Amino acid sequence: MKKALMLFIFFFIIDILLLVVLLNFNGGKDFIVLFLPAMFLEIAIYGSFIIYEISNKDK
């Protein structure tokens, strides 16, 4: 689970930086177009990694 925690912290920092950039760029209009799909993709990647870690722990 240490890898999953490190991945979470890494993606969290990327999310914060992306949020700051997109809210300041173009008056925040790109927030919904770019940030929300990136967040859903991150949740999918992070969730699949957690499922992979849990399935390997049982073996």
PDB file of N, H, CA, C and O in Angstrom:
ATOM      1  N   MET A   1       0.815  -1.200   0.000  1.00  0.00           N
ATOM      2  CA  MET A   1       0.000   0.000   0.000  1.00  0.00           C
ATOM      3  C   MET A   1       0.858   1.263   0.000  1.00  0.00           C
ATOM      4  O   MET A   1       0.342   2.361  -0.211  1.00  0.00           O
ATOM      5  N   LYS A   2       2.153   1.119   0.233  1.00  0.00           N
ATOM      6  H   LYS A   2       2.572   0.227   0.404  1.00  0.00           H
ATOM      7  CA  LYS A   2       3.028   2.287   0.214  1.00  0.00           C
ATOM      8  C   LYS A   2       3.076   2.894  -1.184  1.00  0.00           C
ATOM      9  O   LYS A   2       3.112   4.115  -1.333  1.00  0.00           O
ATOM     10  N   LYS A   3       3.076   2.038  -2.213  1.00  0.00           N
ATOM     11  H   LYS A   3       3.046   1.046  -2.092  1.00  0.00           H
ATOM     12  CA  LYS A   3       3.074   2.538  -3.585  1.00  0.00           C
ATOM     13  C   LYS A   3       1.787   3.302  -3.877  1.00  0.00           C
ATOM     14  O   LYS A   3       1.807   4.337  -4.544  1.00  0.00           O
ATOM     15  N   ALA A   4       0.678   2.790  -3.376  1.00  0.00           N
ATOM     16  H   ALA A   4       0.662   1.950  -2.834  1.00  0.00           H
ATOM     17  CA  ALA A   4      -0.604   3.454  -3.606  1.00  0.00           C
ATOM     18  C   ALA A   4      -0.642   4.822  -2.930  1.00  0.00           C
ATOM     19  O   ALA A   4      -1.183   5.774  -3.492  1.00  0.00           O
ATOM     20  N   LEU A   5      -0.079   4.925  -1.744  1.00  0.00           N
ATOM     21  H   LEU A   5       0.360   4.152  -1.287  1.00  0.00           H
ATOM     22  CA  LEU A   5      -0.044   6.207  -1.042  1.00  0.00           C
ATOM     23  C   LEU A   5       0.850   7.208  -1.770  1.00  0.00           C
ATOM     24  O   LEU A   5       0.497   8.381  -1.896  1.00  0.00           O
ATOM     25  N   MET A   6       1.988   6.757  -2.242  1.00  0.00           N
ATOM     26  H   MET A   6       2.275   5.804  -2.140  1.00  0.00           H
ATOM     27  CA  MET A   6       2.882   7.638  -2.996  1.00  0.00           C
ATOM     28  C   MET A   6       2.220   8.102  -4.299  1.00  0.00           C
ATOM     29  O   MET A   6       2.360   9.259  -4.697  1.00  0.00           O
ATOM     30  N   LEU A   7       1.500   7.187  -4.954  1.00  0.00           N
ATOM     31  H   LEU A   7       1.387   6.248  -4.630  1.00  0.00           H
ATOM     32  CA  LEU A   7       0.792   7.542  -6.178  1.00  0.00           C
ATOM     33  C   LEU A   7      -0.294   8.568  -5.891  1.00  0.00           C
ATOM     34  O   LEU A   7      -0.488   9.503  -6.667  1.00  0.00           O
ATOM     35  N   PHE A   8      -1.000   8.397  -4.785  1.00  0.00           N
ATOM     36  H   PHE A   8      -0.842   7.637  -4.154  1.00  0.00           H
ATOM     37  CA  PHE A   8      -2.036   9.352  -4.407  1.00  0.00           C
ATOM     38  C   PHE A   8      -1.445  10.737  -4.168  1.00  0.00           C
ATOM     39  O   PHE A   8      -1.993  11.731  -4.646  1.00  0.00           O
ATOM     40  N   ILE A   9      -0.346  10.815  -3.442  1.00  0.00           N
ATOM     41  H   ILE A   9       0.098  10.007  -3.054  1.00  0.00           H
ATOM     42  CA  ILE A   9       0.286  12.107  -3.163  1.00  0.00           C
ATOM     43  C   ILE A   9       0.773  12.750  -4.463  1.00  0.00           C
ATOM     44  O   ILE A   9       0.614  13.956  -4.657  1.00  0.00           O
ATOM     45  N   PHE A  10       1.358  11.958  -5.344  1.00  0.00           N
ATOM     46  H   PHE A  10       1.487  10.979  -5.187  1.00  0.00           H
ATOM     47  CA  PHE A  10       1.838  12.466  -6.629  1.00  0.00           C
ATOM     48  C   PHE A  10       0.698  13.048  -7.459  1.00  0.00           C
ATOM     49  O   PHE A  10       0.806  14.163  -7.970  1.00  0.00           O
ATOM     50  N   PHE A  11      -0.397  12.295  -7.596  1.00  0.00           N
ATOM     51  H   PHE A  11      -0.485  11.389  -7.181  1.00  0.00           H
ATOM     52  CA  PHE A  11      -1.531  12.778  -8.378  1.00  0.00           C
ATOM     53  C   PHE A  11      -2.223  13.960  -7.706  1.00  0.00           C
ATOM     54  O   PHE A  11      -2.754  14.833  -8.391  1.00  0.00           O
ATOM     55  N   PHE A  12      -2.224  13.999  -6.374  1.00  0.00           N
ATOM     56  H   PHE A  12      -1.793  13.289  -5.817  1.00  0.00           H
ATOM     57  CA  PHE A  12      -2.826  15.115  -5.656  1.00  0.00           C
ATOM     58  C   PHE A  12      -2.069  16.411  -5.948  1.00  0.00           C
ATOM     59  O   PHE A  12      -2.683  17.457  -6.156  1.00  0.00           O
ATOM     60  N   ILE A  13      -0.752  16.343  -5.963  1.00  0.00           N
ATOM     61  H   ILE A  13      -0.253  15.493  -5.794  1.00  0.00           H
ATOM     62  CA  ILE A  13       0.055  17.523  -6.276  1.00  0.00           C
ATOM     63  C   ILE A  13      -0.185  17.965  -7.716  1.00  0.00           C
ATOM     64  O   ILE A  13      -0.295  19.160  -7.990  1.00  0.00           O
ATOM     65  N   ILE A  14      -0.265  17.009  -8.632  1.00  0.00           N
ATOM     66  H   ILE A  14      -0.175  16.039  -8.410  1.00  0.00           H
ATOM     67  CA  ILE A  14      -0.551  17.347 -10.026  1.00  0.00           C
ATOM     68  C   ILE A  14      -1.925  17.996 -10.147  1.00  0.00           C
ATOM     69  O   ILE A  14      -2.086  18.964 -10.891  1.00  0.00           O
ATOM     70  N   ASP A  15      -2.923  17.475  -9.421  1.00  0.00           N
ATOM     71  H   ASP A  15      -2.792  16.689  -8.816  1.00  0.00           H
ATOM     72  CA  ASP A  15      -4.263  18.058  -9.452  1.00  0.00           C
ATOM     73  C   ASP A  15      -4.272  19.492  -8.948  1.00  0.00           C
ATOM     74  O   ASP A  15      -4.906  20.356  -9.554  1.00  0.00           O
ATOM     75  N   ILE A  16      -3.582  19.754  -7.856  1.00  0.00           N
ATOM     76  H   ILE A  16      -3.067  19.052  -7.364  1.00  0.00           H
ATOM     77  CA  ILE A  16      -3.550  21.108  -7.309  1.00  0.00           C
ATOM     78  C   ILE A  16      -2.889  22.070  -8.303  1.00  0.00           C
ATOM     79  O   ILE A  16      -3.387  23.174  -8.524  1.00  0.00           O
ATOM     80  N   LEU A  17      -1.775  21.655  -8.896  1.00  0.00           N
ATOM     81  H   LEU A  17      -1.370  20.758  -8.716  1.00  0.00           H
ATOM     82  CA  LEU A  17      -1.099  22.511  -9.875  1.00  0.00           C
ATOM     83  C   LEU A  17      -1.967  22.747 -11.107  1.00  0.00           C
ATOM     84  O   LEU A  17      -2.040  23.865 -11.616  1.00  0.00           O
ATOM     85  N   LEU A  18      -2.625  21.691 -11.585  1.00  0.00           N
ATOM     86  H   LEU A  18      -2.566  20.782 -11.172  1.00  0.00           H
ATOM     87  CA  LEU A  18      -3.502  21.825 -12.743  1.00  0.00           C
ATOM     88  C   LEU A  18      -4.684  22.731 -12.430  1.00  0.00           C
ATOM     89  O   LEU A  18      -5.092  23.528 -13.275  1.00  0.00           O
ATOM     90  N   LEU A  19      -5.233  22.621 -11.236  1.00  0.00           N
ATOM     91  H   LEU A  19      -4.901  21.974 -10.549  1.00  0.00           H
ATOM     92  CA  LEU A  19      -6.343  23.473 -10.822  1.00  0.00           C
ATOM     93  C   LEU A  19      -5.930  24.942 -10.794  1.00  0.00           C
ATOM     94  O   LEU A  19      -6.658  25.801 -11.292  1.00  0.00           O
ATOM     95  N   VAL A  20      -4.776  25.233 -10.219  1.00  0.00           N
ATOM     96  H   VAL A  20      -4.185  24.535  -9.814  1.00  0.00           H
ATOM     97  CA  VAL A  20      -4.299  26.617 -10.140  1.00  0.00           C
ATOM     98  C   VAL A  20      -4.063  27.187 -11.534  1.00  0.00           C
ATOM     99  O   VAL A  20      -4.447  28.323 -11.815  1.00  0.00           O
ATOM    100  N   VAL A  21      -3.441  26.412 -12.398  1.00  0.00           N
ATOM    101  H   VAL A  21      -3.129  25.489 -12.170  1.00  0.00           H
ATOM    102  CA  VAL A  21      -3.147  26.895 -13.750  1.00  0.00           C
ATOM    103  C   VAL A  21      -4.431  27.131 -14.534  1.00  0.00           C
ATOM    104  O   VAL A  21      -4.573  28.164 -15.188  1.00  0.00           O
ATOM    105  N   LEU A  22      -5.366  26.191 -14.477  1.00  0.00           N
ATOM    106  H   LEU A  22      -5.252  25.352 -13.946  1.00  0.00           H
ATOM    107  CA  LEU A  22      -6.578  26.318 -15.286  1.00  0.00           C
ATOM    108  C   LEU A  22      -7.526  27.387 -14.764  1.00  0.00           C
ATOM    109  O   LEU A  22      -8.264  27.983 -15.549  1.00  0.00           O
ATOM    110  N   LEU A  23      -7.527  27.643 -13.464  1.00  0.00           N
ATOM    111  H   LEU A  23      -6.928  27.159 -12.827  1.00  0.00           H
ATOM    112  CA  LEU A  23      -8.388  28.706 -12.954  1.00  0.00           C
ATOM    113  C   LEU A  23      -7.842  30.080 -13.313  1.00  0.00           C
ATOM    114  O   LEU A  23      -8.612  31.029 -13.462  1.00  0.00           O
ATOM    115  N   ASN A  24      -6.539  30.202 -13.453  1.00  0.00           N
ATOM    116  H   ASN A  24      -5.913  29.431 -13.333  1.00  0.00           H
ATOM    117  CA  ASN A  24      -5.940  31.487 -13.812  1.00  0.00           C
ATOM    118  C   ASN A  24      -5.855  31.697 -15.318  1.00  0.00           C
ATOM    119  O   ASN A  24      -5.777  32.835 -15.779  1.00  0.00           O
ATOM    120  N   PHE A  25      -5.870  30.626 -16.079  1.00  0.00           N
ATOM    121  H   PHE A  25      -5.934  29.701 -15.704  1.00  0.00           H
ATOM    122  CA  PHE A  25      -5.736  30.711 -17.535  1.00  0.00           C
ATOM    123  C   PHE A  25      -7.115  30.831 -18.172  1.00  0.00           C
ATOM    124  O   PHE A  25      -7.999  30.021 -17.894  1.00  0.00           O
ATOM    125  N   ASN A  26      -7.300  31.815 -19.007  1.00  0.00           N
ATOM    126  H   ASN A  26      -6.582  32.473 -19.233  1.00  0.00           H
ATOM    127  CA  ASN A  26      -8.529  32.001 -19.777  1.00  0.00           C
ATOM    128  C   ASN A  26      -9.747  32.220 -18.881  1.00  0.00           C
ATOM    129  O   ASN A  26     -10.854  31.822 -19.242  1.00  0.00           O
ATOM    130  N   GLY A  27      -9.566  32.827 -17.758  1.00  0.00           N
ATOM    131  H   GLY A  27      -8.666  33.151 -17.465  1.00  0.00           H
ATOM    132  CA  GLY A  27     -10.679  33.173 -16.879  1.00  0.00           C
ATOM    133  C   GLY A  27     -11.382  31.986 -16.257  1.00  0.00           C
ATOM    134  O   GLY A  27     -12.528  32.119 -15.828  1.00  0.00           O
ATOM    135  N   GLY A  28     -10.750  30.848 -16.194  1.00  0.00           N
ATOM    136  H   GLY A  28      -9.819  30.741 -16.543  1.00  0.00           H
ATOM    137  CA  GLY A  28     -11.347  29.664 -15.581  1.00  0.00           C
ATOM    138  C   GLY A  28     -12.288  28.893 -16.487  1.00  0.00           C
ATOM    139  O   GLY A  28     -12.942  27.955 -16.032  1.00  0.00           O
ATOM    140  N   LYS A  29     -12.375  29.266 -17.770  1.00  0.00           N
ATOM    141  H   LYS A  29     -11.844  30.028 -18.140  1.00  0.00           H
ATOM    142  CA  LYS A  29     -13.288  28.576 -18.691  1.00  0.00           C
ATOM    143  C   LYS A  29     -12.805  27.170 -19.033  1.00  0.00           C
ATOM    144  O   LYS A  29     -13.609  26.300 -19.366  1.00  0.00           O
ATOM    145  N   ASP A  30     -11.505  26.949 -18.951  1.00  0.00           N
ATOM    146  H   ASP A  30     -10.851  27.656 -18.681  1.00  0.00           H
ATOM    147  CA  ASP A  30     -10.965  25.630 -19.285  1.00  0.00           C
ATOM    148  C   ASP A  30     -11.050  24.651 -18.125  1.00  0.00           C
ATOM    149  O   ASP A  30     -10.646  23.497 -18.264  1.00  0.00           O
ATOM    150  N   PHE A  31     -11.564  25.088 -16.990  1.00  0.00           N
ATOM    151  H   PHE A  31     -11.892  26.026 -16.878  1.00  0.00           H
ATOM    152  CA  PHE A  31     -11.625  24.226 -15.813  1.00  0.00           C
ATOM    153  C   PHE A  31     -12.468  22.990 -16.071  1.00  0.00           C
ATOM    154  O   PHE A  31     -12.014  21.869 -15.844  1.00  0.00           O
ATOM    155  N   ILE A  32     -13.693  23.186 -16.545  1.00  0.00           N
ATOM    156  H   ILE A  32     -14.062  24.097 -16.729  1.00  0.00           H
ATOM    157  CA  ILE A  32     -14.602  22.058 -16.749  1.00  0.00           C
ATOM    158  C   ILE A  32     -14.127  21.196 -17.906  1.00  0.00           C
ATOM    159  O   ILE A  32     -14.237  19.971 -17.855  1.00  0.00           O
ATOM    160  N   VAL A  33     -13.602  21.820 -18.944  1.00  0.00           N
ATOM    161  H   VAL A  33     -13.512  22.815 -18.986  1.00  0.00           H
ATOM    162  CA  VAL A  33     -13.210  21.082 -20.146  1.00  0.00           C
ATOM    163  C   VAL A  33     -11.989  20.202 -19.903  1.00  0.00           C
ATOM    164  O   VAL A  33     -11.919  19.087 -20.419  1.00  0.00           O
ATOM    165  N   LEU A  34     -11.031  20.688 -19.125  1.00  0.00           N
ATOM    166  H   LEU A  34     -11.087  21.594 -18.706  1.00  0.00           H
ATOM    167  CA  LEU A  34      -9.774  19.958 -18.974  1.00  0.00           C
ATOM    168  C   LEU A  34      -9.580  19.316 -17.599  1.00  0.00           C
ATOM    169  O   LEU A  34      -9.075  18.197 -17.510  1.00  0.00           O
ATOM    170  N   PHE A  35      -9.970  20.000 -16.538  1.00  0.00           N
ATOM    171  H   PHE A  35     -10.381  20.909 -16.610  1.00  0.00           H
ATOM    172  CA  PHE A  35      -9.654  19.502 -15.202  1.00  0.00           C
ATOM    173  C   PHE A  35     -10.536  18.328 -14.798  1.00  0.00           C
ATOM    174  O   PHE A  35     -10.034  17.334 -14.271  1.00  0.00           O
ATOM    175  N   LEU A  36     -11.829  18.425 -15.033  1.00  0.00           N
ATOM    176  H   LEU A  36     -12.237  19.232 -15.461  1.00  0.00           H
ATOM    177  CA  LEU A  36     -12.722  17.348 -14.601  1.00  0.00           C
ATOM    178  C   LEU A  36     -12.447  16.024 -15.314  1.00  0.00           C
ATOM    179  O   LEU A  36     -12.411  14.991 -14.646  1.00  0.00           O
ATOM    180  N   PRO A  37     -12.250  16.000 -16.650  1.00  0.00           N
ATOM    181  CA  PRO A  37     -11.875  14.719 -17.272  1.00  0.00           C
ATOM    182  C   PRO A  37     -10.542  14.174 -16.764  1.00  0.00           C
ATOM    183  O   PRO A  37     -10.379  12.962 -16.622  1.00  0.00           O
ATOM    184  N   ALA A  38      -9.594  15.060 -16.491  1.00  0.00           N
ATOM    185  H   ALA A  38      -9.726  16.045 -16.605  1.00  0.00           H
ATOM    186  CA  ALA A  38      -8.313  14.605 -15.949  1.00  0.00           C
ATOM    187  C   ALA A  38      -8.500  14.004 -14.563  1.00  0.00           C
ATOM    188  O   ALA A  38      -7.832  13.032 -14.211  1.00  0.00           O
ATOM    189  N   MET A  39      -9.403  14.575 -13.779  1.00  0.00           N
ATOM    190  H   MET A  39      -9.946  15.365 -14.065  1.00  0.00           H
ATOM    191  CA  MET A  39      -9.662  14.054 -12.441  1.00  0.00           C
ATOM    192  C   MET A  39     -10.313  12.668 -12.520  1.00  0.00           C
ATOM    193  O   MET A  39      -9.950  11.775 -11.755  1.00  0.00           O
ATOM    194  N   PHE A  40     -11.269  12.482 -13.436  1.00  0.00           N
ATOM    195  H   PHE A  40     -11.563  13.207 -14.057  1.00  0.00           H
ATOM    196  CA  PHE A  40     -11.899  11.171 -13.588  1.00  0.00           C
ATOM    197  C   PHE A  40     -10.898  10.129 -14.072  1.00  0.00           C
ATOM    198  O   PHE A  40     -10.941   8.979 -13.635  1.00  0.00           O
ATOM    199  N   LEU A  41     -10.002  10.519 -14.966  1.00  0.00           N
ATOM    200  H   LEU A  41      -9.966  11.453 -15.321  1.00  0.00           H
ATOM    201  CA  LEU A  41      -8.963   9.601 -15.432  1.00  0.00           C
ATOM    202  C   LEU A  41      -8.038   9.218 -14.288  1.00  0.00           C
ATOM    203  O   LEU A  41      -7.636   8.061 -14.169  1.00  0.00           O
ATOM    204  N   GLU A  42      -7.702  10.189 -13.450  1.00  0.00           N
ATOM    205  H   GLU A  42      -8.029  11.129 -13.547  1.00  0.00           H
ATOM    206  CA  GLU A  42      -6.849   9.909 -12.296  1.00  0.00           C
ATOM    207  C   GLU A  42      -7.525   8.940 -11.328  1.00  0.00           C
ATOM    208  O   GLU A  42      -6.880   8.027 -10.813  1.00  0.00           O
ATOM    209  N   ILE A  43      -8.810   9.133 -11.081  1.00  0.00           N
ATOM    210  H   ILE A  43      -9.334   9.875 -11.499  1.00  0.00           H
ATOM    211  CA  ILE A  43      -9.545   8.233 -10.191  1.00  0.00           C
ATOM    212  C   ILE A  43      -9.544   6.818 -10.762  1.00  0.00           C
ATOM    213  O   ILE A  43      -9.395   5.849 -10.016  1.00  0.00           O
ATOM    214  N   ALA A  44      -9.707   6.692 -12.075  1.00  0.00           N
ATOM    215  H   ALA A  44      -9.827   7.478 -12.680  1.00  0.00           H
ATOM    216  CA  ALA A  44      -9.702   5.370 -12.702  1.00  0.00           C
ATOM    217  C   ALA A  44      -8.339   4.702 -12.573  1.00  0.00           C
ATOM    218  O   ALA A  44      -8.256   3.513 -12.263  1.00  0.00           O
ATOM    219  N   ILE A  45      -7.274   5.455 -12.808  1.00  0.00           N
ATOM    220  H   ILE A  45      -7.341   6.420 -13.060  1.00  0.00           H
ATOM    221  CA  ILE A  45      -5.925   4.889 -12.703  1.00  0.00           C
ATOM    222  C   ILE A  45      -5.612   4.505 -11.267  1.00  0.00           C
ATOM    223  O   ILE A  45      -5.112   3.412 -10.999  1.00  0.00           O
ATOM    224  N   TYR A  46      -5.910   5.407 -10.353  1.00  0.00           N
ATOM    225  H   TYR A  46      -6.317   6.295 -10.571  1.00  0.00           H
ATOM    226  CA  TYR A  46      -5.616   5.158  -8.938  1.00  0.00           C
ATOM    227  C   TYR A  46      -6.447   3.991  -8.403  1.00  0.00           C
ATOM    228  O   TYR A  46      -5.940   3.154  -7.656  1.00  0.00           O
ATOM    229  N   GLY A  47      -7.716   3.939  -8.786  1.00  0.00           N
ATOM    230  H   GLY A  47      -8.127   4.619  -9.394  1.00  0.00           H
ATOM    231  CA  GLY A  47      -8.582   2.841  -8.349  1.00  0.00           C
ATOM    232  C   GLY A  47      -8.123   1.494  -8.888  1.00  0.00           C
ATOM    233  O   GLY A  47      -8.138   0.498  -8.165  1.00  0.00           O
ATOM    234  N   SER A  48      -7.719   1.458 -10.145  1.00  0.00           N
ATOM    235  H   SER A  48      -7.707   2.267 -10.732  1.00  0.00           H
ATOM    236  CA  SER A  48      -7.251   0.194 -10.707  1.00  0.00           C
ATOM    237  C   SER A  48      -5.949  -0.243 -10.055  1.00  0.00           C
ATOM    238  O   SER A  48      -5.710  -1.440  -9.894  1.00  0.00           O
ATOM    239  N   PHE A  49      -5.101   0.714  -9.676  1.00  0.00           N
ATOM    240  H   PHE A  49      -5.295   1.687  -9.807  1.00  0.00           H
ATOM    241  CA  PHE A  49      -3.858   0.371  -8.996  1.00  0.00           C
ATOM    242  C   PHE A  49      -4.139  -0.199  -7.607  1.00  0.00           C
ATOM    243  O   PHE A  49      -3.482  -1.151  -7.185  1.00  0.00           O
ATOM    244  N   ILE A  50      -5.102   0.370  -6.900  1.00  0.00           N
ATOM    245  H   ILE A  50      -5.635   1.143  -7.242  1.00  0.00           H
ATOM    246  CA  ILE A  50      -5.464  -0.150  -5.576  1.00  0.00           C
ATOM    247  C   ILE A  50      -6.033  -1.557  -5.695  1.00  0.00           C
ATOM    248  O   ILE A  50      -5.696  -2.430  -4.896  1.00  0.00           O
ATOM    249  N   ILE A  51      -6.887  -1.782  -6.679  1.00  0.00           N
ATOM    250  H   ILE A  51      -7.161  -1.072  -7.328  1.00  0.00           H
ATOM    251  CA  ILE A  51      -7.445  -3.121  -6.884  1.00  0.00           C
ATOM    252  C   ILE A  51      -6.333  -4.109  -7.213  1.00  0.00           C
ATOM    253  O   ILE A  51      -6.353  -5.243  -6.732  1.00  0.00           O
ATOM    254  N   TYR A  52      -5.369  -3.697  -8.022  1.00  0.00           N
ATOM    255  H   TYR A  52      -5.353  -2.776  -8.413  1.00  0.00           H
ATOM    256  CA  TYR A  52      -4.232  -4.549  -8.357  1.00  0.00           C
ATOM    257  C   TYR A  52      -3.417  -4.886  -7.111  1.00  0.00           C
ATOM    258  O   TYR A  52      -3.025  -6.037  -6.921  1.00  0.00           O
ATOM    259  N   GLU A  53      -3.157  -3.889  -6.261  1.00  0.00           N
ATOM    260  H   GLU A  53      -3.475  -2.954  -6.415  1.00  0.00           H
ATOM    261  CA  GLU A  53      -2.390  -4.119  -5.030  1.00  0.00           C
ATOM    262  C   GLU A  53      -3.131  -5.068  -4.087  1.00  0.00           C
ATOM    263  O   GLU A  53      -2.514  -5.944  -3.482  1.00  0.00           O
ATOM    264  N   ILE A  54      -4.435  -4.901  -3.959  1.00  0.00           N
ATOM    265  H   ILE A  54      -4.937  -4.189  -4.450  1.00  0.00           H
ATOM    266  CA  ILE A  54      -5.217  -5.761  -3.067  1.00  0.00           C
ATOM    267  C   ILE A  54      -5.252  -7.187  -3.597  1.00  0.00           C
ATOM    268  O   ILE A  54      -5.144  -8.138  -2.822  1.00  0.00           O
ATOM    269  N   SER A  55      -5.400  -7.347  -4.912  1.00  0.00           N
ATOM    270  H   SER A  55      -5.487  -6.575  -5.541  1.00  0.00           H
ATOM    271  CA  SER A  55      -5.447  -8.697  -5.472  1.00  0.00           C
ATOM    272  C   SER A  55      -4.097  -9.401  -5.341  1.00  0.00           C
ATOM    273  O   SER A  55      -4.064 -10.621  -5.176  1.00  0.00           O
ATOM    274  N   ASN A  56      -2.997  -8.676  -5.408  1.00  0.00           N
ATOM    275  H   ASN A  56      -3.024  -7.685  -5.541  1.00  0.00           H
ATOM    276  CA  ASN A  56      -1.676  -9.285  -5.229  1.00  0.00           C
ATOM    277  C   ASN A  56      -1.378  -9.581  -3.770  1.00  0.00           C
ATOM    278  O   ASN A  56      -0.582 -10.474  -3.477  1.00  0.00           O
ATOM    279  N   LYS A  57      -1.988  -8.863  -2.858  1.00  0.00           N
ATOM    280  H   LYS A  57      -2.634  -8.137  -3.096  1.00  0.00           H
ATOM    281  CA  LYS A  57      -1.755  -9.083  -1.439  1.00  0.00           C
ATOM    282  C   LYS A  57      -2.355 -10.414  -0.980  1.00  0.00           C
ATOM    283  O   LYS A  57      -1.827 -11.052  -0.069  1.00  0.00           O
ATOM    284  N   ASP A  58      -3.451 -10.832  -1.607  1.00  0.00           N
ATOM    285  H   ASP A  58      -3.879 -10.314  -2.348  1.00  0.00           H
ATOM    286  CA  ASP A  58      -4.103 -12.085  -1.233  1.00  0.00           C
ATOM    287  C   ASP A  58      -3.322 -13.304  -1.696  1.00  0.00           C
ATOM    288  O   ASP A  58      -3.516 -14.392  -1.153  1.00  0.00           O
ATOM    289  N   LYS A  59      -2.453 -13.156  -2.675  1.00  0.00           N
ATOM    290  H   LYS A  59      -2.295 -12.272  -3.115  1.00  0.00           H
ATOM    291  CA  LYS A  59      -1.724 -14.308  -3.221  1.00  0.00           C
ATOM    292  C   LYS A  59      -0.565 -14.693  -2.356  1.00  0.00           C
ATOM    293  O   LYS A  59       0.153 -15.642  -2.672  1.00  0.00           O
TER     294      LYS A  59
END
